[in-house]
Amino acid sequence: MDKSVNEMKRLAGKVRKQGKAYEETSEGQELVLRMEFAANVLKALRARKMTNAEFCRKIGMKSPQFSRIIQGDENITITTMSRIVRALGYCPEIKFRRIRKQEAESQ
């Protein structure tokens, strides 16, 4: 597995290990989602043997913005997510799962 993907997974795991209190906040949950998205994008890029710069040119995105996305630092729109996912050859899909009562109360 690529070093960058492993780093993303490590960081996502670190957020989870920082304690339930942070993980249960909306900020913590959003960070985990961004990190998981970033890891999946990096994994797909590596499978295609495509560099970040090549991918940016393909989708017309500037490298600094893409770097923030794959570092989990940028809260992207659904439109941007869809553009990235489609360029990787996937169909974007958003699923919902019912949250536990405790989670709902903390938000």
BELSULZI-V238859 format. One record per helix or strand of 3 or more residues. SS is the DSSP state (H for helix, E for strand). FROM is the first residue (numbers start at 0). LEN is the number of residues. If there is no record, write none. Layout:
ss:SS from:FROM len:LEN
ss:SS from:FROM len:LEN
This chain:
ss:H from:2 len:15
ss:H from:19 len:4
ss:H from:25 len:22
ss:H from:51 len:8
ss:H from:62 len:8
ss:H from:77 len:10
ss:H from:100 len:6
